Amino acid sequence: MTDVELHRGDALEILPTLAEASVDAVITDPPYNSGGRTASERRGQSAITKYVSSDSAIASTFEDFPGDQRDQRGFLAWLSLVLGRCLRATKPGGHLLVFSDWRQVPAVSDALQVAGWLWQGTCVWHKPIARPRRGGFKAAAEYILWGTHGPFDSSREIYLPGMFSASQPRGRQRRHITQKPVEGLMDELVQICPPGGTVLDPFTGSGSTGVAAVQSGRHFVGIEMSRHYHQVAHQRLALAGRTDLQTDSQTDREPGRGSCSESKTPEG
Ligand SMILES: C[S@@+](CC[C@H](N)C(=O)[O-])C[C@H]1O[C@@H](n2cnc3c(N)ncnc32)[C@H](O)[C@@H]1O
């Protein structure tokens, strides 16, 4: 039986309310805050215009999301605070996986270390469907920076790949602008959490980390600021919970066997 706890609110405010050393792994995909050299460029660009190509048929169907307009220094300071609060909630020896695009890798690796994590390496998510760039290289990859809360248990008999190739969900499966695929990516990443352990994602979005965690029998704690995406994650987690817990009628009302809460923080 898996426990799911899904909070709505600002990760910076909710993370300190989690019990110290209560999760085994933090796996998260924060707003990248990428691009935009000037303040007006950053304010003028919604996440949709940044992350979905304008000729995409799905571009106009997604809800925007908050927290993606910081400049480089603001992003570094903010992410350092968030990751520091994640460290407090993580057991010694626990793991951190943070997504980044190519532009923000230096800031994310700095933030991870400022927050007190040990940087252990960087994995690659290869996206087979990426737009070519005339005269140059296509941006066909994103990156997953790996850190640990001090030394980790290297006696565990698992050997995980350092590169993953998977496409973003399409059609009705696609619920979020920057949704990560469960199959071939998130279902591999959650293996870093010991079986039956707890995964935390403070930027849950549509819940892809949580779905992978629950489907593999791990517990999940999620935080999402947008009311819309909190609801989407709730729906996806409820479905994932039902798959696991077919005979348990409680799962018809709740995501997994856990709880779904709303904090007092403002809507983004
Ligand atoms: C890059 S998306 C995550 C997408 C997710 N990996 C998925 O597959 O659906 C980042 C999410 O963080 C949320 N967010 C932004 N700022 C936040 C904050 N301060 N606290 C909690 N969530 C936040 C956004 O609403 C957005 O849904």
The ligand as an ORCA input file, in Angstrom:
! r2SCAN-3c Opt
* xyz 0 1
  C       8.463     22.312    -14.643
  S       6.920     22.131    -13.896
  C       6.889     20.456    -13.328
  C       6.271     19.507    -14.342
  C       6.227     18.067    -13.867
  N       7.546     17.479    -13.838
  C       5.298     17.218    -14.709
  O       5.753     16.194    -15.285
  O       4.125     17.559    -14.832
  C       7.147     23.037    -12.412
  C       5.904     23.184    -11.565
  O       6.258     23.881    -10.364
  C       5.149     24.675     -9.973
  N       5.662     25.741     -9.094
  C       6.252     26.912     -9.447
  N       6.665     27.587     -8.359
  C       6.329     26.834     -7.282
  C       6.505     26.987     -5.881
  N       7.110     28.064     -5.351
  N       6.062     26.006     -5.054
  C       5.444     24.890     -5.568
  N       5.236     24.703     -6.897
  C       5.685     25.654     -7.747
  C       4.552     25.165    -11.275
  O       3.183     25.489    -11.124
  C       4.783     23.970    -12.207
  O       3.628     23.166    -12.321
*
